[in-house]
Amino acid sequence: MKTLKILKASQIKALDAFTIQKEGISSVDLMERASVAFMNWFLQKYFHNSKLSVNVFCGLGNNGGDGLAIARLLIQKGFSVNVFVAQYAEKTSTDFEINLRRLQELKKVFFIKNEDDFKAFQQITANDIIIDAILGAGINRAVDGLLKALIIQLNELSAEKISVDIASGLFMDEANTKVDVIFKPNFTITFQLPKLALMLPQNYEHVGEWEVLDIGLNQEMISELPSYYFYTQDIQPIARPKFSHKGTFGHTLLLAGSKGMMGAAILSAKACLHSGVGKLTCHVPNIAFEIMQIAVPEAMTWTSSNDFDFISTNFTENDLSIYQSIAIGPGIGTHPDVFKMLESVILSAQDKKLVIDAGALNLLATEEGKELLNKLPRNTILTPHPKEFQKLLGKTWKDDYEKLALLQTFAQKYQIFIVLKGYQSAVATPEGDIYFNATGNAGMATGGSGDVLTGIIAALLAQNYSAKEATILGVFKHGEAGDLAAETRGQMAMIASDIIENLRW
């Protein structure tokens, strides 16, 4: 598994200092390294148009120093560059001054001293580029005064916008208020490691698309610095043994479906089968026997003993003994008899690998259901979207940072894994760690997508992946399939079946 740690601003500062000391370089040399990495990214993206007008806006600290170095490097590559420095204070950083002198040998720098000076950049058009290097990741208070007015003005311009490391005005480790003024980039190019602020939905308009550039910070120290947060860049399944049979890859029981909701059961079943499970048994209402047999002939079908529109079977340990994993929830509904079925599964599956989704999550969110949370088998996997998680909590959150804290606490309290679904889905572990996912797109916001994920994770559990491995791998491959589907279908045209068809293992 390839992951990147997500560190705090104070840790990043210490990491910079350690790298400088360990390598025997100066801080301005490290700044140059970061600026070269940014320039190389810029050249790859805009190499076809060296006649672009690039407008670099700098503050007076080290982020401004980055901007000055980037401006110099782009000028040397033949780009037309205008440089504006917001002179909002008297104090500047040492590295800012060094890069200012270097740049002034090549280019005149315009200093913005008041709002009247804003007229100097009114010629910027939609075909131009704005690079934001005003404020970096170390700020801890909202912008005001000249900087506030400048950022408001820049946000109104229609040029393509790029932030260096993090958008000016955006806090790295805590929530901004709704009235804070923050730069709104199309791209954020951050250095070495992702920032927590980049992961959260509430910050999207202040992040845009983002990318991490390696600038050679000390890997030994990175490995030693503690963090609860990680970004999963890549994870792949283990190779399947050549001398295998269906028993090698486990047997999953899928409890799914009710009248009018059999599509969820079918999608989950197909996803499970396409994710390598050896055998699959689908337990569905009696009325759905033919539907399941016809739609998913590769699966065995086991039905309730009555003609209800929902599953009403009460399970015993003996009923569940032959299965390596159990998935429950897609399309099951919330009838009181269904709750009794869910309760019997939880109490009878204490030594099983369990995935709970959809209707089963809604049942757990009831007053009666919350009493079952303490009885969940250790390492059970829940896969709620944000609204379902709010119901489980019985409360909402004031911002996405509090949401993460609640997610960590919930997973630790009940010793379970939680997939909080969405773009950059967050996987919380019983240890309190959170893994954000690199794959997926907005086309996956379609009915049935979650049912597909449930089937994928259940299949991996049956193949003897640990709950942690199955959850992180399942979320990654689910998103990867969605990305492949988007390449051929486009995001608007995608349906959940397209995700299944694009699973690649």
N, C-alpha and C positions, 0 to 999 in steps of 0.2 A: 504494500500500500504506500503510495506516495502522497504525503501530506505536508502542508506548510503550517508552522505555528502562527498563531495570531497573538502578538505581544502588545503590552501596554506602551504608552508613549515614553514612560520613564525607563522601561526595559530597552526600547529602541535607542534611546539616548545613551544608555550604558553600553549597549552593543556597539554603537559607533565608536565610543571612546576606547573600548577594549580592542577593537579592530585596528584603530590608529596606533595604539601602544604596541600591540602584538606584531604588526607589520613594520613598525618604525617609519610610518608616513605621517604627513601633516593632515590636519582636518580639511584644508583646502584641496589636497590631493584626493581625498575621499569624495569631496564635492565634485571634483572634476570627473571622477569615475562615474558618479551618478549621472552627471550631465552628458557624458559620452553615451551612456546607455540610453538615455532619453533621446539624444540626437539620432542614434541608430534606429530606434523605434520610429521616430518621425520620418526618417529617410525611407524606411520600408513602406510607410503608409502614404507618403506624399511625394515619392521619388519622381513621379510622372509630371509633377507640376512645380518646378523650381522657381517659377515666376509668381508663386503665391506671395501675398503680402502677409507677413507674420508679425503679430503685435504682441510683445512680451511685456506683461505688467508685473512689476517686482515690488516687494516690500523691502524692509531695511534689515531683516534678519537673514538666517541661513537659507530659508526658502527663497528669498529674494536673490541671495548669492547663487543658488541653483539657476534661477531665471537668467541672471546676467551671464553665467557661463554657457548656458544653452543658447542664448542669443549670439554670443561670440562664435560658438561652434557652427551655428546655422549660417551666419554671415560667411564664414570661411568655406562653407559648402555651396555658396552662391545664392542663397535665399535673400530676398529683400526683407529686412527686419527693422522694425521700429521698436524702440525700448522706452518704456515709461516707468519711472520710479515714483511711488507714492511717498512723499516726504511728510509723514504723519508724526514724526518724532525727531529728536536730535540724535539719539543714540543709534548706532549701527553695529552690526557684528564685524569682527575682524575679517572673516572670509568674504563678507559682502564687499568690504572696502578693497580687498585684493582683486576680486573679480570685476569690480567697477573700474579700477585703473586699467586692467587688461582690456576691458571692452572699449574704454574711451580712446584707446589707441587706434581703434578701427571705426568707431561709430559715435556720433553725438547722442547723448542720453537726455531725454526730456524729463524734467522733474515736475511732478504734480504737487503743487503746494496748497491749492485751494480749488473750489468747485469751478471757478472761472477757467481753470486750466483744462477742464474736460473737453473744451472745444478742440483741443489738439488731436483728439482721436475720433472726432465725429465723422471722419472720412471712411472709417472702417465699414465694409460692406458684407453682405451675406457670403461673398466668395472668398473672404479673408479668414485668417486664423487668429484666435486670441489664446495666448498661453498665460495661465494664471499661476504666478509664483509670488503671490502677495504674502500669504501667511501659511505656515506649515502645520505640522501635527501637534505641536506643543502648546497651542493656545488653550486657555481655560476660562475665558470670558468672551461674551458676545462682542462683535465689532461695533464700533460707534464712530462718530465724528466723520472725518474725511474718508476713512476706509469704508464706512457704511455707505456713504453717498456714492463712492466709486464703484463698489460692488453692485449696487442697485442700477447704476448707469450701465455697467458692462452686461448685466443680465438682460437688459432691454435690447442690446444689439443682437442682430441675427447671424453674426459670424459663427463658424464652428469653434467650440471652446474646449480647451484641454487644461486640466489641472495637474500641476506637478506635485506628486506624492499624495496630496489630499486637497479637497476644495477649500479655498480660503473661507474661514468662518465656521467650518464644520469641526465639531469636537470629535476626537478620536475614540475616547473611552466612555463617554457619557452623552446623555441626550441634550440636544439644543432645545430651547423653548420655541414655540410656534411663531414667535414674533422676531426671532433672530434673523439677521440678514446673512445669507450664505451664497457663495458663488454657485452657479448652475452650469456645470460642464457637460459636454457630450461624451468626454472621455476623462478618466482619471488614470494617470500612469504613476503607480506607486512603487517604492523601492524595497527590494529584498523580500519583504513579507507583507501579506495583506493586512489591512486594518479592520478592526471590528466594525467600525462605522460603515464599511463597504458592504457588509453582509445584510444590512437591515432594511426592510421595505420602506420605513419612514424616511430614509435618507436617499432614496433612489434618484430624485430630481437633483440631488447635490453630488451624485456619483457618476451617473450615466454608465456607459460600458467601462470596465476597468481591466487593467492588466498589471501584473507584477514583473518588474525587471530585476534580475539578479545583479547586485553591485559588489559581490564578493565579501560581504560581512562575515565575520568569523563563525564557521559552522560549529565548531566545538562549543562556543559559548551559547549559540542558538539551541543546541541540544540540551544544555544544562539549565537554561532559563525556564522556570515553571510557567505553565499556561493551562487554562481550562478549555481553550478554543483552538480548533484546528480547521484547515481547509483541505478537503480531499481532492487532490488533482487527478489521481488515477488509482484504480484498484481493479485487478483482474482475477478470474477464477483460477483455481489450481487445475493442472492437467488431469484429464480422466484416464485412469489405468486402462491399458489396452485389453487386458483379460478381465472384462467387467460383464455384469449381467444386470437385469433390472433391479434385483435385490440389493446390488451394490449402492444404488443411489436413493434408497429409502422409499417410504410409503407415506403419503400425505393424506390427511382427511380434511376435506373442505366442507364446512357447514354453511350453506348459502342459499339464498333465494326465497321468494314467496310469490304469491299471485301478483302479476304485473311487474315483478322485479327479477325475473329470471335472467335478464341480460347481464346483470351484475355477476351472477353465479357463473354464467358461461364465460365471461371475460376473465374472471379470476381463474377459472379452471384451465382455460387455454394458456394463460400466462404461466401458470404453474407447470404445465406440460412442456411449454417452450423454454423452460428454465432448468431442465435437466432432471426432474424428479423421475425416479424409477417407476412408481405406480401412484395413481391418484384415485381415491374414492370420493365421490361427491354425495353428500347427504343432503337431500332436498325434500320438499313436501311431496306427498304422494301424487298430487295433481300434476307435478312437473316431471314425472318419470320419463315420458316419451320425449319431452322437450330436451332433456339432458342427454338422453341416449342418442338422439339424432344430431344434436349440435356438437357434442363432444364424444364421439365414439371411442376415443382412446381411453376415456375414463370409465371406471366402474361406477354404477349408480346405486345408492342405497336410499330408500325412502322411509318417511314416517309411516306408522301403521294406521293412520286415520286419513280422512279426506279433508282435513283443514287446509286453509290457504297458506299455511306457514309451518315451519318445523316445530313440532311439539314433543319430540323424543326426549326423555330423561336418560342421560348416559351414566353408565357405571365404569369403574376402572377396567373391568373386563372388556367392555365395549370398545375401549380406546387402546387396549394393550398392544395391538399390532402396528400402531402408527408411530412414525418417528417425529412427525410434526402435525400440528392441527391449526387450521385457519378458520376463523369464525367471524361472520359479520356481513359480507356483501349481500345486500338485498334481503336480509332476514326479517325486516320489520320490527315493530316494538310491542307486539301483543303481549299481555301478561304471561301467557303460556310460553312465549319465546324467551322471556326473562327466566322462567324456570329451567328451560333448556340450557341457557347460558350458564346459570348457576351450577347446574349439574356437571357441565363440562369443566368449569374452573375447579370445582371441588374434586373431580375425578381425574384431573390431568396434572396433578402436582409434580409428577416426574417427567412431564412432556414439554416439548418446545411449542410455544403457543403464540399465534399472531391474532390480534383483535383489531377489527376495523369496522367502519360504517355503522350499521344498525346496532351492533354489539357495543360500540362506544357510546351511542345514545342511551342504551340501557344502563351502562355503567354510570352514566351521568345523572341518573335518577336518584332520589333519596335512598331508595332501597338498594340500588346498584352500587352506590358509593361504599356501602358496607362490604362489598365484594373486593374492593381494591386491595385491602389488607390480606386477602386470601389468594391473590394472583400468584401463580407459580413464579419463583425467582427467575429473572431474565425474560419474562414475558415481553412481547413487543406490541406496543400500541402505535397506531398510525393515524392520528387525527389531523385534520386541517385546523386552522386557528379557531374557527367557531366551535368545533367539537372540543378542542382543548379548553376553551373558555367554559363550556358546559361541565367538563370534568372538574375544573377548578372551582366552579361555582362563583367565579368573579372574573372581571376583566383586568386589563393592565393599562397603566397611564402612558406607556411608551414601549418601544421594542426592547429596550435594555431591561426594563422590569419583566417583560415577557420572558427573556432568556433566563433571568434569575428564578422566575417561577417554574420554568421548564426544568432547570437543574435541580431545584428543590424537590419537585414532584418525582423525578426519576430516582433521586437518591432515597426519598422517603419510602417508596414502594419497591425499590430495587428492581426496576424495570428499564427497558429501552423505550424511548419515545421518538417517533419520526414526526416532527412538526412540518407538515407538507407545505410546499410553496416553492417559489423561485429560490435557489440556494437552500433547499430543505435542510433543517437542522436536526441532527440525530443526537439525542441526549442519552448518556449512559448512566448506569447505576453509580458510577464513581463521580459523577458530576461533570464529566467532560462533554463538550459539544463539538460535533463534526459537521461543518457546513459542506454542502455538495456543489461540485463544479459544473455538473451537467444539467440539461433541461432547458425549457423555454416556455413562453407564454402559450404556445399552441397546445400544451398539455393541460391547460385549464379547461377541461372538457369532461362531461359525464363519463364515468367508467375508468378514468385514469387511475384513481386510487384503488379500484378493484384489481386492476392489473398489477399494481405494486404489491398488494397482499399476496397474490398468487406467486409472484417472483420470490418474495422473502420466504414463504412457506416451503417452496421447492428447495431453496438453499439450505434451510434448516434440516430438511429431510436427508440432505446429502452430507450431513454431519459438519457443516459450517457452524461455528459458534454463533450465538445470538448477535454479538458485536460484528463479526465478519459478515453474516447474512444480511444484517440491516444496512451496513455501510455499502457493501457490494451491491445489494439489491437496489438501493436508492440510486447509486451511481449508474448502474446498467439501465435502470428504468429511464433515467434522464438522458442517457446516451442514445437509447432507442428513440426517444422523443426527438432528439436532435437530428438523427438520421431520417426520421419520418418528415421532419420539417424541410429537409433538403429537397425531398421529392414532392411532397404535398403542399408545402407552404404552411405556416402556422395556422392560418384561418381555416384551412380545409381539413386539418387533422382531426381524427376521431381516435378513441381508445384502441380500437382494433389495429390501427396503424402502428401504435407503439409495440403491440405484440409481434406484428409482422416484421418489425425492424430490430428485434432482439438479436444481438450477436454475442456469442459466448466463445 
